């Protein structure tokens, strides 16, 4: 039933918008997607997606680095250097957290980073 609603709604919308590619479902859906209409299954309707004027606030990305205690500092520094060279900014960095596993002994460092944007 949902597939029928999707197709019938797409045909109605195509008639309103003057979309000509209506013979095949895939072509019809692709044509609607190209002009900004997307099927929202929760409401069973075709909705126009608009890009907001202001970008949404982004939460920091979390990176987990696992390594043996002797290598954790060196590995974390090299990962951080690479990420900062690609335009990321560090927000926080934890101290090495020991993680005891029956077979291995590793440390964990958690880093939080944010992307730098052109207009920041």
C-alpha angles and dihedrals in degrees: 000000000000090000090054091050091049094050095041091048091048091052092049091048092046090054091050093046096040096242109169101192099084104125097091124039094225092052092046094049091045091051091052092046091051091058093046106268118128132180112248106201095192092064097025091231140113109246132190111240114212126189111238118240092232119051113240117257109263124221117225117270116240120222120191118202117194121190144136114284094253093055104034097092094047094045094046091049093051093047090048093048091052094048092047090050089057093055104274124135121212115237099177142346126200127221114253109286114209113232112192115205122177092242103029141025116222137163126220128213119189118204126186116206138177128207118242113232127206095246096044 
